[in-house]
Amino acid sequence: MWCSPTPYAKGQSEVRFFGSIERLLLIFGLLLVAIYVAARIYRTVSSSAELQRFQDLQAEQFVDKAKRFPTDARFKMDFSLWSKKRIAGYEQSLAQYTDPPLAVLRISKVHLEAPVLEGTDDLVLDRGVGHIAGTVRPGEVGNIGIAGHRDGFFRVLKDVRPGDTIELETPNRADTFVVQQIVLVDPYDVSVLQPQSVASVTLVTCYPFYYVGSAPQRYIVQASATNSDSHHRGVNEQASSEHGYKGLEQSTR
């Protein structure tokens, strides 16, 4: 004879049923939490990996750009006009460390090719030509001041004339300047380094070129950029507003 389940047995079945449902819901909830945590971890790891990849690419680009500058041994050196003292100074400088060049200065007419280093101390001006502190750096818009020794790299300036071209190459760009004028100033006259209405480069050396002793004047070659994107920029873009450069007597000797 068939008998219906007792109320107790029926209640036990319902408890087991709902208990199974609760376990399934708990497992499902834990699975969702695990998926969320895994997604956050993956996003964080991926973001870090992309950031590192970007930094690595930047480093590779910096190295590639630096390779565009020739080493000292590859510069086209012409010592024919140099003094013996300056040649000796250059050779001694090769044994000392200098920071990589900011740019390469070229004046094809006088066969000049020289590294542009930061500063105007003795080591810099023996090794190459120096960027004058307080003027904008090569590759920037403004009046770029560059100094050199009159019995070394810059002795060839005596043969430069208005209309000649000057090239200045940085890792990011190459600019061409045309010589506008050549002037003589006193050692303390820094007016030639003031902002110009167009992108410019000002080359500074001592004068007279063959003077014995401390030269009384400075020989200034001023040139303006020919690049269309460098013309007619405001002088406010000049970075020398604080006049950080010293007298021209400290630029060359």
PyRosetta script that sets phi, psi and omega in degrees:
from pyrosetta import init, pose_from_sequence

init()
pose = pose_from_sequence("MWCSPTPYAKGQSEVRFFGSIERLLLIFGLLLVAIYVAARIYRTVSSSAELQRFQDLQAEQFVDKAKRFPTDARFKMDFSLWSKKRIAGYEQSLAQYTDPPLAVLRISKVHLEAPVLEGTDDLVLDRGVGHIAGTVRPGEVGNIGIAGHRDGFFRVLKDVRPGDTIELETPNRADTFVVQQIVLVDPYDVSVLQPQSVASVTLVTCYPFYYVGSAPQRYIVQASATNSDSHHRGVNEQASSEHGYKGLEQSTR")
pose.set_psi(1, 130.3)
pose.set_omega(1, -177.0)
pose.set_phi(2, -79.0)
pose.set_psi(2, 140.6)
pose.set_omega(2, 179.2)
pose.set_phi(3, -126.5)
pose.set_psi(3, 138.8)
pose.set_omega(3, 177.1)
pose.set_phi(4, -72.5)
pose.set_psi(4, 150.9)
pose.set_omega(4, 179.8)
pose.set_phi(5, -59.2)
pose.set_psi(5, 146.4)
pose.set_omega(5, 177.4)
pose.set_phi(6, -71.1)
pose.set_psi(6, 156.8)
pose.set_omega(6, 177.2)
pose.set_phi(7, -54.9)
pose.set_psi(7, -34.4)
pose.set_omega(7, -179.8)
pose.set_phi(8, -66.5)
pose.set_psi(8, -45.9)
pose.set_omega(8, -179.6)
pose.set_phi(9, -63.8)
pose.set_psi(9, -39.8)
pose.set_omega(9, 179.4)
pose.set_phi(10, -63.8)
pose.set_psi(10, -38.9)
pose.set_omega(10, 179.5)
pose.set_phi(11, -66.3)
pose.set_psi(11, -37.4)
pose.set_omega(11, 178.3)
pose.set_phi(12, -63.9)
pose.set_psi(12, -40.4)
pose.set_omega(12, 179.3)
pose.set_phi(13, -62.9)
pose.set_psi(13, -42.7)
pose.set_omega(13, 179.5)
pose.set_phi(14, -64.8)
pose.set_psi(14, -38.2)
pose.set_omega(14, 178.9)
pose.set_phi(15, -63.4)
pose.set_psi(15, -44.3)
pose.set_omega(15, 179.8)
pose.set_phi(16, -64.5)
pose.set_psi(16, -38.1)
pose.set_omega(16, -179.2)
pose.set_phi(17, -63.4)
pose.set_psi(17, -51.2)
pose.set_omega(17, -179.3)
pose.set_phi(18, -67.0)
pose.set_psi(18, -30.7)
pose.set_omega(18, 175.9)
pose.set_phi(19, -64.6)
pose.set_psi(19, -38.5)
pose.set_omega(19, 177.7)
pose.set_phi(20, -65.9)
pose.set_psi(20, -40.6)
pose.set_omega(20, 178.5)
pose.set_phi(21, -62.5)
pose.set_psi(21, -42.6)
pose.set_omega(21, 179.5)
pose.set_phi(22, -62.4)
pose.set_psi(22, -41.7)
pose.set_omega(22, 178.6)
pose.set_phi(23, -63.9)
pose.set_psi(23, -40.3)
pose.set_omega(23, 178.4)
pose.set_phi(24, -64.1)
pose.set_psi(24, -42.3)
pose.set_omega(24, 179.2)
pose.set_phi(25, -65.4)
pose.set_psi(25, -39.2)
pose.set_omega(25, 178.7)
pose.set_phi(26, -64.1)
pose.set_psi(26, -44.5)
pose.set_omega(26, 178.9)
pose.set_phi(27, -62.7)
pose.set_psi(27, -42.3)
pose.set_omega(27, 179.4)
pose.set_phi(28, -63.6)
pose.set_psi(28, -41.1)
pose.set_omega(28, 178.0)
pose.set_phi(29, -64.0)
pose.set_psi(29, -43.5)
pose.set_omega(29, 178.0)
pose.set_phi(30, -63.2)
pose.set_psi(30, -37.2)
pose.set_omega(30, 178.1)
pose.set_phi(31, -64.4)
pose.set_psi(31, -42.2)
pose.set_omega(31, 177.5)
pose.set_phi(32, -62.7)
pose.set_psi(32, -42.6)
pose.set_omega(32, 178.1)
pose.set_phi(33, -61.8)
pose.set_psi(33, -42.2)
pose.set_omega(33, 179.8)
pose.set_phi(34, -63.8)
pose.set_psi(34, -40.8)
pose.set_omega(34, 178.1)
pose.set_phi(35, -63.9)
pose.set_psi(35, -42.0)
pose.set_omega(35, 179.5)
pose.set_phi(36, -63.3)
pose.set_psi(36, -46.5)
pose.set_omega(36, 179.8)
pose.set_phi(37, -63.2)
pose.set_psi(37, -42.5)
pose.set_omega(37, 179.5)
pose.set_phi(38, -62.7)
pose.set_psi(38, -39.7)
pose.set_omega(38, 179.1)
pose.set_phi(39, -64.8)
pose.set_psi(39, -41.1)
pose.set_omega(39, 178.7)
pose.set_phi(40, -64.8)
pose.set_psi(40, -42.7)
pose.set_omega(40, 179.1)
pose.set_phi(41, -63.3)
pose.set_psi(41, -43.2)
pose.set_omega(41, -179.5)
pose.set_phi(42, -63.1)
pose.set_psi(42, -41.9)
pose.set_omega(42, 179.6)
pose.set_phi(43, -64.9)
pose.set_psi(43, -41.6)
pose.set_omega(43, 179.6)
pose.set_phi(44, -64.4)
pose.set_psi(44, -45.7)
pose.set_omega(44, -180.0)
pose.set_phi(45, -63.8)
pose.set_psi(45, -42.7)
pose.set_omega(45, -179.6)
pose.set_phi(46, -64.5)
pose.set_psi(46, -41.9)
pose.set_omega(46, 179.4)
pose.set_phi(47, -63.1)
pose.set_psi(47, -43.1)
pose.set_omega(47, 178.9)
pose.set_phi(48, -64.1)
pose.set_psi(48, -39.9)
pose.set_omega(48, 180.0)
pose.set_phi(49, -65.3)
pose.set_psi(49, -40.3)
pose.set_omega(49, 178.9)
pose.set_phi(50, -67.5)
pose.set_psi(50, -38.4)
pose.set_omega(50, 177.8)
pose.set_phi(51, -63.5)
pose.set_psi(51, -43.8)
pose.set_omega(51, 178.6)
pose.set_phi(52, -64.6)
pose.set_psi(52, -38.5)
pose.set_omega(52, 178.6)
pose.set_phi(53, -62.8)
pose.set_psi(53, -42.0)
pose.set_omega(53, 178.5)
pose.set_phi(54, -62.9)
pose.set_psi(54, -44.0)
pose.set_omega(54, 179.0)
pose.set_phi(55, -64.2)
pose.set_psi(55, -37.8)
pose.set_omega(55, 178.0)
pose.set_phi(56, -65.5)
pose.set_psi(56, -40.0)
pose.set_omega(56, 178.5)
pose.set_phi(57, -65.0)
pose.set_psi(57, -39.9)
pose.set_omega(57, 177.1)
pose.set_phi(58, -61.0)
pose.set_psi(58, -42.8)
pose.set_omega(58, -180.0)
pose.set_phi(59, -64.3)
pose.set_psi(59, -40.7)
pose.set_omega(59, 179.4)
pose.set_phi(60, -64.7)
pose.set_psi(60, -40.6)
pose.set_omega(60, 179.6)
pose.set_phi(61, -65.4)
pose.set_psi(61, -38.5)
pose.set_omega(61, 178.7)
pose.set_phi(62, -62.4)
pose.set_psi(62, -43.5)
pose.set_omega(62, 179.4)
pose.set_phi(63, -64.1)
pose.set_psi(63, -43.1)
pose.set_omega(63, -179.2)
pose.set_phi(64, -62.4)
pose.set_psi(64, -41.4)
pose.set_omega(64, 179.5)
pose.set_phi(65, -65.9)
pose.set_psi(65, -40.0)
pose.set_omega(65, -179.7)
pose.set_phi(66, -62.8)
pose.set_psi(66, -30.6)
pose.set_omega(66, -178.8)
pose.set_phi(67, -69.2)
pose.set_psi(67, -15.3)
pose.set_omega(67, -179.8)
pose.set_phi(68, -69.8)
pose.set_psi(68, -20.3)
pose.set_omega(68, 179.7)
pose.set_phi(69, -87.4)
pose.set_psi(69, 130.8)
pose.set_omega(69, 178.2)
pose.set_phi(70, -70.1)
pose.set_psi(70, 151.9)
pose.set_omega(70, 174.5)
pose.set_phi(71, -73.9)
pose.set_psi(71, 170.7)
pose.set_omega(71, -179.3)
pose.set_phi(72, -55.1)
pose.set_psi(72, -37.5)
pose.set_omega(72, -176.0)
pose.set_phi(73, -68.3)
pose.set_psi(73, -19.2)
pose.set_omega(73, -175.6)
pose.set_phi(74, -99.0)
pose.set_psi(74, -7.8)
pose.set_omega(74, 176.5)
pose.set_phi(75, -68.7)
pose.set_psi(75, 144.6)
pose.set_omega(75, -180.0)
pose.set_phi(76, -82.4)
pose.set_psi(76, 91.0)
pose.set_omega(76, -175.5)
pose.set_phi(77, -87.7)
pose.set_psi(77, 132.8)
pose.set_omega(77, 176.3)
pose.set_phi(78, -126.7)
pose.set_psi(78, 105.3)
pose.set_omega(78, -176.6)
pose.set_phi(79, -93.4)
pose.set_psi(79, 9.0)
pose.set_omega(79, -172.0)
pose.set_phi(80, -61.1)
pose.set_psi(80, -30.2)
pose.set_omega(80, -179.2)
pose.set_phi(81, -101.3)
pose.set_psi(81, -1.9)
pose.set_omega(81, -175.6)
pose.set_phi(82, -78.0)
pose.set_psi(82, 151.0)
pose.set_omega(82, 172.5)
pose.set_phi(83, -77.9)
pose.set_psi(83, 158.2)
pose.set_omega(83, 179.0)
pose.set_phi(84, -61.8)
pose.set_psi(84, -37.6)
pose.set_omega(84, 178.9)
pose.set_phi(85, -61.6)
pose.set_psi(85, -41.7)
pose.set_omega(85, -177.6)
pose.set_phi(86, -72.6)
pose.set_psi(86, -35.3)
pose.set_omega(86, 176.4)
pose.set_phi(87, -62.6)
pose.set_psi(87, -43.9)
pose.set_omega(87, 178.6)
pose.set_phi(88, -62.8)
pose.set_psi(88, -40.1)
pose.set_omega(88, 178.8)
pose.set_phi(89, -63.1)
pose.set_psi(89, -41.0)
pose.set_omega(89, 178.6)
pose.set_phi(90, -63.5)
pose.set_psi(90, -46.6)
pose.set_omega(90, -178.7)
pose.set_phi(91, -62.9)
pose.set_psi(91, -38.0)
pose.set_omega(91, 177.7)
pose.set_phi(92, -68.5)
pose.set_psi(92, -33.4)
pose.set_omega(92, -178.7)
pose.set_phi(93, -67.2)
pose.set_psi(93, -24.2)
pose.set_omega(93, -178.3)
pose.set_phi(94, -65.4)
pose.set_psi(94, -22.1)
pose.set_omega(94, -179.6)
pose.set_phi(95, -85.2)
pose.set_psi(95, -4.5)
pose.set_omega(95, -177.6)
pose.set_phi(96, -111.5)
pose.set_psi(96, 152.9)
pose.set_omega(96, -178.7)
pose.set_phi(97, -79.2)
pose.set_psi(97, 137.3)
pose.set_omega(97, 170.0)
pose.set_phi(98, -133.4)
pose.set_psi(98, 151.5)
pose.set_omega(98, 176.2)
pose.set_phi(99, -64.6)
pose.set_psi(99, 156.9)
pose.set_omega(99, 178.5)
pose.set_phi(100, -57.6)
pose.set_psi(100, 151.2)
pose.set_omega(100, 179.8)
pose.set_phi(101, -61.4)
pose.set_psi(101, 146.4)
pose.set_omega(101, 171.4)
pose.set_phi(102, -75.6)
pose.set_psi(102, -30.8)
pose.set_omega(102, -175.3)
pose.set_phi(103, -164.8)
pose.set_psi(103, 175.7)
pose.set_omega(103, 173.0)
pose.set_phi(104, -121.6)
pose.set_psi(104, 127.2)
pose.set_omega(104, 179.0)
pose.set_phi(105, -99.5)
pose.set_psi(105, 130.8)
pose.set_omega(105, 179.5)
pose.set_phi(106, -133.0)
pose.set_psi(106, 134.3)
pose.set_omega(106, 170.2)
pose.set_phi(107, -129.4)
pose.set_psi(107, 99.7)
pose.set_omega(107, -171.5)
pose.set_phi(108, -63.5)
pose.set_psi(108, -33.7)
pose.set_omega(108, -176.7)
pose.set_phi(109, -58.9)
pose.set_psi(109, -37.6)
pose.set_omega(109, -176.6)
pose.set_phi(110, -108.8)
pose.set_psi(110, 13.8)
pose.set_omega(110, 175.3)
pose.set_phi(111, 58.7)
pose.set_psi(111, 40.3)
pose.set_omega(111, 178.9)
pose.set_phi(112, -99.2)
pose.set_psi(112, 130.3)
pose.set_omega(112, 170.7)
pose.set_phi(113, -141.6)
pose.set_psi(113, 117.0)
pose.set_omega(113, -173.5)
pose.set_phi(114, -142.0)
pose.set_psi(114, 143.7)
pose.set_omega(114, 174.1)
pose.set_phi(115, -73.7)
pose.set_psi(115, 139.7)
pose.set_omega(115, 175.7)
pose.set_phi(116, -99.3)
pose.set_psi(116, 111.9)
pose.set_omega(116, -179.5)
pose.set_phi(117, -103.8)
pose.set_psi(117, 162.9)
pose.set_omega(117, -179.7)
pose.set_phi(118, -81.4)
pose.set_psi(118, 129.6)
pose.set_omega(118, 176.3)
pose.set_phi(119, 99.4)
pose.set_psi(119, 176.2)
pose.set_omega(119, -178.4)
pose.set_phi(120, -136.9)
pose.set_psi(120, 31.0)
pose.set_omega(120, 178.4)
pose.set_phi(121, -78.5)
pose.set_psi(121, 177.5)
pose.set_omega(121, -174.3)
pose.set_phi(122, -60.2)
pose.set_psi(122, -44.4)
pose.set_omega(122, -178.1)
pose.set_phi(123, -62.6)
pose.set_psi(123, -44.4)
pose.set_omega(123, -179.4)
pose.set_phi(124, -61.2)
pose.set_psi(124, -47.1)
pose.set_omega(124, -175.2)
pose.set_phi(125, -78.1)
pose.set_psi(125, -13.8)
pose.set_omega(125, 170.1)
pose.set_phi(126, -80.0)
pose.set_psi(126, -34.0)
pose.set_omega(126, -175.0)
pose.set_phi(127, -85.1)
pose.set_psi(127, -31.2)
pose.set_omega(127, -177.2)
pose.set_phi(128, -166.7)
pose.set_psi(128, -143.9)
pose.set_omega(128, 172.9)
pose.set_phi(129, -113.3)
pose.set_psi(129, 157.4)
pose.set_omega(129, -170.9)
pose.set_phi(130, -118.3)
pose.set_psi(130, 138.1)
pose.set_omega(130, 173.8)
pose.set_phi(131, -73.7)
pose.set_psi(131, 126.1)
pose.set_omega(131, -177.4)
pose.set_phi(132, -78.0)
pose.set_psi(132, 121.1)
pose.set_omega(132, -179.0)
pose.set_phi(133, -57.4)
pose.set_psi(133, 138.4)
pose.set_omega(133, 179.5)
pose.set_phi(134, 98.3)
pose.set_psi(134, -16.5)
pose.set_omega(134, 173.3)
pose.set_phi(135, -98.0)
pose.set_psi(135, 161.9)
pose.set_omega(135, -178.2)
pose.set_phi(136, -64.8)
pose.set_psi(136, 153.2)
pose.set_omega(136, -178.4)
pose.set_phi(137, -80.9)
pose.set_psi(137, 154.9)
pose.set_omega(137, 176.4)
pose.set_phi(138, -53.3)
pose.set_psi(138, 136.6)
pose.set_omega(138, -178.0)
pose.set_phi(139, 95.7)
pose.set_psi(139, -14.4)
pose.set_omega(139, 177.5)
pose.set_phi(140, -99.6)
pose.set_psi(140, 163.0)
pose.set_omega(140, -178.4)
pose.set_phi(141, -86.8)
pose.set_psi(141, 126.4)
pose.set_omega(141, 179.8)
pose.set_phi(142, 150.1)
pose.set_psi(142, -161.7)
pose.set_omega(142, -179.8)
pose.set_phi(143, -98.9)
pose.set_psi(143, 106.2)
pose.set_omega(143, -176.8)
pose.set_phi(144, -88.1)
pose.set_psi(144, 118.1)
pose.set_omega(144, 179.6)
pose.set_phi(145, -95.4)
pose.set_psi(145, 128.5)
pose.set_omega(145, -179.3)
pose.set_phi(146, -133.4)
pose.set_psi(146, 128.4)
pose.set_omega(146, -177.4)
pose.set_phi(147, -113.7)
pose.set_psi(147, 152.7)
pose.set_omega(147, 177.7)
pose.set_phi(148, -155.9)
pose.set_psi(148, 161.0)
pose.set_omega(148, -179.4)
pose.set_phi(149, -75.3)
pose.set_psi(149, 140.9)
pose.set_omega(149, -179.8)
pose.set_phi(150, -72.0)
pose.set_psi(150, -20.6)
pose.set_omega(150, 178.1)
pose.set_phi(151, -107.4)
pose.set_psi(151, 17.5)
pose.set_omega(151, 178.2)
pose.set_phi(152, -131.8)
pose.set_psi(152, -121.7)
pose.set_omega(152, -176.7)
pose.set_phi(153, -56.5)
pose.set_psi(153, -38.6)
pose.set_omega(153, -172.2)
pose.set_phi(154, -94.8)
pose.set_psi(154, 10.1)
pose.set_omega(154, 175.2)
pose.set_phi(155, -65.6)
pose.set_psi(155, -27.6)
pose.set_omega(155, 179.9)
pose.set_phi(156, -67.2)
pose.set_psi(156, -14.1)
pose.set_omega(156, 180.0)
pose.set_phi(157, -62.0)
pose.set_psi(157, -19.8)
pose.set_omega(157, 178.6)
pose.set_phi(158, -62.8)
pose.set_psi(158, -20.1)
pose.set_omega(158, -179.0)
pose.set_phi(159, -104.4)
pose.set_psi(159, 5.1)
pose.set_omega(159, 177.8)
pose.set_phi(160, -84.9)
pose.set_psi(160, 142.1)
pose.set_omega(160, -178.4)
pose.set_phi(161, -132.5)
pose.set_psi(161, 158.7)
pose.set_omega(161, 174.2)
pose.set_phi(162, -53.8)
pose.set_psi(162, 137.1)
pose.set_omega(162, -177.0)
pose.set_phi(163, 99.5)
pose.set_psi(163, -17.7)
pose.set_omega(163, 176.9)
pose.set_phi(164, -71.2)
pose.set_psi(164, 156.2)
pose.set_omega(164, -178.2)
pose.set_phi(165, -104.4)
pose.set_psi(165, 146.6)
pose.set_omega(165, 176.1)
pose.set_phi(166, -124.5)
pose.set_psi(166, 132.3)
pose.set_omega(166, 178.6)
pose.set_phi(167, -109.8)
pose.set_psi(167, 138.8)
pose.set_omega(167, 177.8)
pose.set_phi(168, -133.2)
pose.set_psi(168, 111.7)
pose.set_omega(168, -176.7)
pose.set_phi(169, -109.3)
pose.set_psi(169, 128.4)
pose.set_omega(169, 173.6)
pose.set_phi(170, -113.3)
pose.set_psi(170, 173.8)
pose.set_omega(170, 177.8)
pose.set_phi(171, -60.8)
pose.set_psi(171, -22.0)
pose.set_omega(171, -174.9)
pose.set_phi(172, -103.5)
pose.set_psi(172, -19.2)
pose.set_omega(172, -174.3)
pose.set_phi(173, -163.8)
pose.set_psi(173, 168.3)
pose.set_omega(173, 174.7)
pose.set_phi(174, -130.8)
pose.set_psi(174, 124.2)
pose.set_omega(174, -178.7)
pose.set_phi(175, -114.2)
pose.set_psi(175, 145.9)
pose.set_omega(175, 177.5)
pose.set_phi(176, -116.4)
pose.set_psi(176, 132.9)
pose.set_omega(176, -179.6)
pose.set_phi(177, -121.1)
pose.set_psi(177, 148.1)
pose.set_omega(177, 176.7)
pose.set_phi(178, -112.3)
pose.set_psi(178, 130.1)
pose.set_omega(178, -178.8)
pose.set_phi(179, -65.1)
pose.set_psi(179, 125.3)
pose.set_omega(179, -179.5)
pose.set_phi(180, -97.6)
pose.set_psi(180, -41.9)
pose.set_omega(180, -179.3)
pose.set_phi(181, -158.8)
pose.set_psi(181, 161.3)
pose.set_omega(181, 175.7)
pose.set_phi(182, -127.3)
pose.set_psi(182, 125.7)
pose.set_omega(182, -176.4)
pose.set_phi(183, -132.8)
pose.set_psi(183, 160.0)
pose.set_omega(183, 174.0)
pose.set_phi(184, -111.6)
pose.set_psi(184, 134.9)
pose.set_omega(184, 180.0)
pose.set_phi(185, -135.6)
pose.set_psi(185, 167.4)
pose.set_omega(185, 174.9)
pose.set_phi(186, -75.2)
pose.set_psi(186, 157.9)
pose.set_omega(186, -178.6)
pose.set_phi(187, -58.3)
pose.set_psi(187, -28.0)
pose.set_omega(187, -177.4)
pose.set_phi(188, -94.2)
pose.set_psi(188, 2.9)
pose.set_omega(188, -177.9)
pose.set_phi(189, -86.6)
pose.set_psi(189, 109.4)
pose.set_omega(189, -179.9)
pose.set_phi(190, -104.1)
pose.set_psi(190, 9.6)
pose.set_omega(190, -178.2)
pose.set_phi(191, -61.2)
pose.set_psi(191, -28.0)
pose.set_omega(191, -178.6)
pose.set_phi(192, -69.7)
pose.set_psi(192, -13.2)
pose.set_omega(192, -179.9)
pose.set_phi(193, -99.0)
pose.set_psi(193, 4.8)
pose.set_omega(193, -179.9)
pose.set_phi(194, -70.8)
pose.set_psi(194, 161.9)
pose.set_omega(194, 178.2)
pose.set_phi(195, -56.3)
pose.set_psi(195, 147.6)
pose.set_omega(195, 177.6)
pose.set_phi(196, -115.7)
pose.set_psi(196, 163.8)
pose.set_omega(196, -178.9)
pose.set_phi(197, -74.6)
pose.set_psi(197, -16.2)
pose.set_omega(197, 175.5)
pose.set_phi(198, -132.7)
pose.set_psi(198, 163.8)
pose.set_omega(198, 177.0)
pose.set_phi(199, -58.4)
pose.set_psi(199, 131.7)
pose.set_omega(199, -171.8)
pose.set_phi(200, -140.4)
pose.set_psi(200, 163.3)
pose.set_omega(200, 170.0)
pose.set_phi(201, -132.5)
pose.set_psi(201, 135.8)
pose.set_omega(201, 179.6)
pose.set_phi(202, -120.8)
pose.set_psi(202, 118.5)
pose.set_omega(202, 179.0)
pose.set_phi(203, -97.6)
pose.set_psi(203, 133.8)
pose.set_omega(203, -174.4)
pose.set_phi(204, -125.8)
pose.set_psi(204, 130.7)
pose.set_omega(204, 171.9)
pose.set_phi(205, -149.6)
pose.set_psi(205, 171.0)
pose.set_omega(205, -178.7)
pose.set_phi(206, -80.1)
pose.set_psi(206, 159.0)
pose.set_omega(206, -179.1)
pose.set_phi(207, -148.8)
pose.set_psi(207, 143.1)
pose.set_omega(207, 0.1)
pose.set_phi(208, -68.2)
pose.set_psi(208, 156.7)
pose.set_omega(208, -174.8)
pose.set_phi(209, -65.4)
pose.set_psi(209, -34.2)
pose.set_omega(209, -176.8)
pose.set_phi(210, -110.1)
pose.set_psi(210, 22.4)
pose.set_omega(210, -179.7)
pose.set_phi(211, -69.1)
pose.set_psi(211, 138.1)
pose.set_omega(211, 178.4)
pose.set_phi(212, -91.7)
pose.set_psi(212, 121.3)
pose.set_omega(212, -177.4)
pose.set_phi(213, 103.6)
pose.set_psi(213, -163.1)
pose.set_omega(213, -179.1)
pose.set_phi(214, -76.6)
pose.set_psi(214, 115.3)
pose.set_omega(214, -174.9)
pose.set_phi(215, -65.5)
pose.set_psi(215, 139.5)
pose.set_omega(215, -174.7)
pose.set_phi(216, -83.1)
pose.set_psi(216, -13.8)
pose.set_omega(216, -176.3)
pose.set_phi(217, -133.0)
pose.set_psi(217, 171.9)
pose.set_omega(217, 175.8)
pose.set_phi(218, -120.5)
pose.set_psi(218, 135.2)
pose.set_omega(218, -178.5)
pose.set_phi(219, -97.4)
pose.set_psi(219, 120.8)
pose.set_omega(219, -171.3)
pose.set_phi(220, -117.3)
pose.set_psi(220, 123.5)
pose.set_omega(220, 174.2)
pose.set_phi(221, -109.3)
pose.set_psi(221, 117.9)
pose.set_omega(221, -178.6)
pose.set_phi(222, -111.8)
pose.set_psi(222, 129.9)
pose.set_omega(222, -177.5)
pose.set_phi(223, -135.7)
pose.set_psi(223, 150.9)
pose.set_omega(223, 179.8)
pose.set_phi(224, -116.2)
pose.set_psi(224, 148.7)
pose.set_omega(224, -176.8)
pose.set_phi(225, -69.7)
pose.set_psi(225, 146.8)
pose.set_omega(225, 175.5)
pose.set_phi(226, -99.1)
pose.set_psi(226, -12.0)
pose.set_omega(226, -178.8)
pose.set_phi(227, -62.4)
pose.set_psi(227, 133.6)
pose.set_omega(227, -177.0)
pose.set_phi(228, -63.5)
pose.set_psi(228, -32.2)
pose.set_omega(228, -177.4)
pose.set_phi(229, -82.8)
pose.set_psi(229, -3.2)
pose.set_omega(229, -179.5)
pose.set_phi(230, -104.0)
pose.set_psi(230, -7.7)
pose.set_omega(230, -177.4)
pose.set_phi(231, -84.1)
pose.set_psi(231, 151.5)
pose.set_omega(231, 171.9)
pose.set_phi(232, 58.3)
pose.set_psi(232, 32.9)
pose.set_omega(232, 170.3)
pose.set_phi(233, -84.8)
pose.set_psi(233, 148.9)
pose.set_omega(233, -179.0)
pose.set_phi(234, -67.4)
pose.set_psi(234, 149.7)
pose.set_omega(234, -180.0)
pose.set_phi(235, -70.2)
pose.set_psi(235, -13.1)
pose.set_omega(235, 178.3)
pose.set_phi(236, -67.6)
pose.set_psi(236, -15.2)
pose.set_omega(236, 178.4)
pose.set_phi(237, -78.5)
pose.set_psi(237, -7.7)
pose.set_omega(237, 179.1)
pose.set_phi(238, -69.4)
pose.set_psi(238, 130.7)
pose.set_omega(238, -174.4)
pose.set_phi(239, -88.0)
pose.set_psi(239, 7.6)
pose.set_omega(239, -176.8)
pose.set_phi(240, -100.5)
pose.set_psi(240, 25.3)
pose.set_omega(240, -175.6)
pose.set_phi(241, -62.1)
pose.set_psi(241, -25.5)
pose.set_omega(241, -179.9)
pose.set_phi(242, -86.8)
pose.set_psi(242, -0.4)
pose.set_omega(242, 177.3)
pose.set_phi(243, 53.6)
pose.set_psi(243, 52.0)
pose.set_omega(243, -177.4)
pose.set_phi(244, -72.8)
pose.set_psi(244, -15.9)
pose.set_omega(244, -179.6)
pose.set_phi(245, -74.7)
pose.set_psi(245, 151.6)
pose.set_omega(245, 179.4)
pose.set_phi(246, -94.7)
pose.set_psi(246, -173.9)
pose.set_omega(246, 177.6)
pose.set_phi(247, -61.1)
pose.set_psi(247, 153.2)
pose.set_omega(247, -177.7)
pose.set_phi(248, -65.4)
pose.set_psi(248, -12.8)
pose.set_omega(248, 177.5)
pose.set_phi(249, -67.4)
pose.set_psi(249, -20.4)
pose.set_omega(249, 179.3)
pose.set_phi(250, -91.3)
pose.set_psi(250, -10.2)
pose.set_omega(250, -179.1)
pose.set_phi(251, -79.2)
pose.set_psi(251, -39.4)
pose.set_omega(251, -179.7)
pose.set_phi(252, -143.4)
pose.set_psi(252, 159.1)
pose.set_omega(252, 177.2)
pose.set_phi(253, -141.7)
pose.dump_pdb("model.pdb")
